[in-house]
Amino acid sequence: MRAQDREALPGDLAIWIFIFAELLVFGILFAVYAFARSAHVALFNQGQALLDRRLGLANTLVLITSSYAVARATEAIHRDRVQACGRWLLAALLLGSLFVGIKCHEFARDAQAGMNLSHDLFQMFYLSLTGFHFLHVVMGMAILAAVAAKTFAGGYRAHDCTGVETAGAWWHMVDLVWIILFILVYVLR
């Protein structure tokens, strides 16, 4: 790999534009959440008490581990270790599936407890933010699956791995957003 290639953003430039746009959207949503929380502290504290922090923490650890797997996949393809790259991508995909499973369990638990978008301001924010993030995870899983399939088919090599880097950039963004979301919604009181 040439030195000038290492200095550029990994992956396709278009994904970075999309990532920055998504981070802007999430940033605005987080700022509005923080503003609303500051105006309704007791309501938000009461709503947060209904959440299962253990499930949120489990999903945080799952996504951090999946980002590690994606980083290892990227490292493997840079070393032209195609099969290892594919296996790491599958590991990340499996961990993404675990996140989805835990989150679906949590959403079902929340629904049984009577949580819905129109109940109160906290529940509207909680369900909207986590639901929007959930959709990003599902999209990331579709990207990882497509890239893993192409990897196993020999579509990527060390000299041509933009797809792996692009998928990795998206997945790391999804992880970063969840960490911020977990801290804001589950932890900060």
N, C-alpha and C positions, 0 to 999 in steps of 0.2 A: 504494500500500500504506500502510495506517495505521501510525502509530508503535507502537501497542499490538500489532499483528500481528507486527512485526519483533522485538519483545521475547520473544515466545513461542517455544518450541521449534518448529523447522520440521517439517512433516509431521503425521501423526496421533499423538496421545498414546499409543495402544495400541502402536505400533511402538517408542516410547521405553521403555515398560515391558518389552517383549520384548528390546530391545537391552540394557537394564540387566541383565536376567536372564541373557542370553547372556554379557555381559561378566563377570558374577559367576561363571558356570560356567567360562569360560576362565581367569579369575583364579585360581580354586581349582585347576584343572588345572595352570596354570603354577607355582603355589606348591608343589604336590605334586611336579611335575617338578624344581623347584629343590631341594627337600628330598631327593629320591631321588638327584639328581646329587651333592649334597654328601656323601652317604653312599657313593657309588660313583664317585668321580671318574675313576679309571683306566678303568673300563668305559665310562663316558659319553664320555671322550676318544677311546677306541678306536672307539666307534660313530660319533662325529662325524667321525672321519677317513675313514669310508666314504662320507660324503655329498659331493655335488658342490655346493660353495658357489656356483659360477658359475650353476648352475640356480636355486638359491635366490635369488641376487642378481637374476637375470633376472626371476624372478617378482615380486620386490619392486618392481623398476622398472616392470614391467607393471601391477601393482596401483596403485602411486602415480600412474601416468599415467592409469589408468582412473578414479581418484578425481578427478583434474583434469577429465576429460571430464564426469563427473557434476556437478561443481561448475559447469562451463560450461553444462551443460544446465539446471541450476536457475537460473542467472543469465539464460539466454536466455528461459525461460518467465516469469520475473519481468518481463522487458521485452516480453512478449507476442510473442516471436519463436518461434512454435510449430515451424516447420520446422527452425530451427537447434537447438532443444531436442531434437527427434527425432533429428537427425543426431548430436548429441553423445551421446545415449543409445545409439545404434547403435555409435558409436565405443567407448563403455565396454563394450558387449556384446561387440564384436569382441575387445577387449583381455581381457575375462573369458574368452573362448574360448581365447585364446592362453595365458593362465594355466593353464587346464584341460589344454590340450595339452602344455605343458611339464611339468606335474605328473604327467600320465599317463605321459609318457616317463620321468620320474624314478621313478615307482612301478614301472614295468616293469623299469627298470635295477636298482632295489633288489631286486626279486623274483629277477631273474637272479643277483644276487650272494648270494642265499640269505636275504635279510631277511624276517622274518615276526614276527607278534605274539608268538609263544611262544619265540623264540630267546633273547632276554635282555631285561633291564629297559629299556635304552636303546631298542632296536628297538620294544618295545611302546609306549613313550611317543612316539617319533618317528612311527610309523605311526598311532597313535591320534590324536595331536594334529593331524598334517597331514591325515589322513583326515577328521576331524571338521571341520576348517576347509574342506577341499575341498567337503564337503556344503553348507556355508554359502555358498561361492562359487556353486555350482550353483543353490541356492535364490535367491541374489541375481540371477543371470542370468535366471532365470524371471521374477522381479519386474521387472527392467529390460526384458525383452522385452515383457511385458504393458503396462507403462507406455509404452514406445516405440510400440507398436501403437495404444494409446489416444491418444497424443499426435498421431500422424500422422492419426488419424481425427477430430481436432479436439476431443478430450475434455478438454483442459486449456487454460487461458488464464491470464493474469496474475492475475486475480481468483479463480481456482479451480485452484490447482496443488498441492494437498495430496498427491496421488498421486506427483508428481515429487519433492517434498520427502521424502516417506516412503521412496521407493525410494533416494533419495540418502543418507538417514540410515543405512539398512541397509548400503548399499555402502561407505560410509565406515567403518562398524564393522568390516566384513569386512577392509578394508584395514588398519586399525589393529591388529586381532588378528594379521594376517599379519606386520606389521612386528615386533611383539613376539615372535611365534613364530620368525621368522627370526633375530632377535638371540639368543634363548635357545637354540635348537636348532642353528643353523648356525654362529654366530659365537663366542659366549662359550665359553671354555675354562677 
